[in-house]
Amino acid sequence: MLKSKISSSQIISDRDVISFNKSSEENQPDAVVLQQSKSEFQLHLISELFDFYKLLYPLNRVLDIYYKNRTSIEGHVEGPLNIIKDAVTNLLKVTNGFKAQLRDLAKTGLTPESSDDIQDRFTKAINYFTRETNEKIVEPYKGFGFTTDNKTVEKDINNQLDTFEELLATKQLYFSNLDKKFDVLQFLELRAKSVFTAKEKPKKPRKAVIDGTTNVELFELLRELRNEIAKEKELIHFQVFTQKALYEMCETLPINKKQLLEVNGFGKVRVEKYGNDILKVIRDFCDENDIETSDEVEIFEKEDQT
């Protein structure tokens, strides 16, 4: 049972229904509007496919982290990433010109998917972008590598590299599967696949790049020593000695107190604390590898407690 009266404004009359139906029929989208909408949608997808803008953010973040932490990062960072940035910037310019060309070609009324002219331009663009990506992004990236004794910095850089690699892998997925023609359904399937693949793909641990020194074995020995000292003394790794100092010792091979003091970051206090252990590792390495050293040996032997 109704507890309140129904007002006349709440009643939909047959006349109202008829009027609504008539208005809907008169305002139905015609074939031209539908065709334009389909064309716009497909142009948007093509634009997304060739848009490299998102790759700039992780590249800039890694460079920013590098510039702010130069003393704790060694390796090939700035050179390869700047080459890649220049390539991405150039591709963005090419993309803008390509988008303008497609819009002109789409004025014929055909959708990109059904236009022979657009399909021809599309396949040429795919070939160009594939070549540029491989030569000016993938190849330079192979030369990128870094080591750092700062775990926070390492994590931040690796997070950005993960993002960059996922975005790059998505582009490569599109280019390799759409090299014959543009197909809307195939593109949408690839886009969905790229999302799930990125989430499910296990992150591979990055191997520390030991570059910039010929004495790789000594590098590992000194790094292991630093790990042991840091663990024993409950220190952060760079408090024992920095990454820059690690590389420098591998090149200069200091074997006495005077030489060790000349290494970047080594003062009297640090030398007194860790000098014996460091110099012993270097001396043993030189002896085992028949590397000539100065006769002026001044390793600090720990004083016998009497």
HUGIQUI-V764798 format. One record per residue. N is the residue number from 1. PSI is psi as a letter, one per 30 degrees, with the letter a starting at -180 (* if undefined). Layout:
N|PSI / N|PSI
This chain:
1|k / 2|k / 3|f / 4|l / 5|k / 6|k / 7|l / 8|f / 9|f / 10|f / 11|k / 12|j / 13|l / 14|e / 15|e / 16|e / 17|e / 18|e / 19|e / 20|e / 21|e / 22|e / 23|e / 24|e / 25|e / 26|f / 27|g / 28|k / 29|k / 30|l / 31|e / 32|e / 33|e / 34|e / 35|e / 36|e / 37|e / 38|e / 39|e / 40|e / 41|e / 42|e / 43|e / 44|e / 45|e / 46|e / 47|e / 48|e / 49|e / 50|g / 51|j / 52|g / 53|e / 54|f / 55|f / 56|e / 57|e / 58|e / 59|e / 60|e / 61|e / 62|e / 63|e / 64|e / 65|e / 66|e / 67|e / 68|f / 69|h / 70|e / 71|f / 72|g / 73|k / 74|l / 75|a / 76|j / 77|d / 78|e / 79|e / 80|e / 81|e / 82|e / 83|e / 84|e / 85|e / 86|e / 87|e / 88|e / 89|e / 90|e / 91|e / 92|e / 93|e / 94|e / 95|e / 96|e / 97|e / 98|e / 99|e / 100|e / 101|e / 102|e / 103|e / 104|e / 105|f / 106|f / 107|f / 108|f / 109|f / 110|k / 111|l / 112|e / 113|e / 114|g / 115|k / 116|e / 117|e / 118|e / 119|e / 120|e / 121|e / 122|e / 123|e / 124|e / 125|e / 126|e / 127|e / 128|e / 129|e / 130|e / 131|e / 132|e / 133|e / 134|e / 135|e / 136|f / 137|e / 138|e / 139|e / 140|e / 141|f / 142|f / 143|f / 144|k / 145|l / 146|l / 147|k / 148|k / 149|g / 150|j / 151|e / 152|e / 153|e / 154|e / 155|e / 156|e / 157|e / 158|e / 159|e / 160|e / 161|e / 162|e / 163|e / 164|e / 165|e / 166|e / 167|e / 168|e / 169|e / 170|e / 171|e / 172|e / 173|e / 174|e / 175|e / 176|f / 177|f / 178|g / 179|f / 180|e / 181|l / 182|k / 183|j / 184|e / 185|e / 186|e / 187|e / 188|e / 189|e / 190|e / 191|e / 192|e / 193|e / 194|e / 195|e / 196|e / 197|e / 198|e / 199|e / 200|f / 201|k / 202|k / 203|k / 204|k / 205|k / 206|k / 207|k / 208|k / 209|j / 210|i / 211|l / 212|g / 213|k / 214|f / 215|i / 216|e / 217|e / 218|e / 219|e / 220|e / 221|e / 222|e / 223|e / 224|e / 225|e / 226|e / 227|e / 228|e / 229|e / 230|e / 231|e / 232|e / 233|f / 234|h / 235|l / 236|k / 237|e / 238|f / 239|f / 240|e / 241|l / 242|l / 243|e / 244|e / 245|e / 246|e / 247|e / 248|e / 249|e / 250|f / 251|e / 252|f / 253|i / 254|k / 255|g / 256|l / 257|e / 258|e / 259|e / 260|e / 261|f / 262|f / 263|k / 264|k / 265|f / 266|j / 267|a / 268|e / 269|e / 270|e / 271|e / 272|e / 273|e / 274|f / 275|e / 276|e / 277|e / 278|e / 279|e / 280|e / 281|e / 282|e / 283|e / 284|e / 285|e / 286|e / 287|e / 288|f / 289|g / 290|h / 291|k / 292|k / 293|l / 294|k / 295|f / 296|i / 297|k / 298|h / 299|k / 300|j / 301|k / 302|k / 303|k / 304|k / 305|j / 306|*
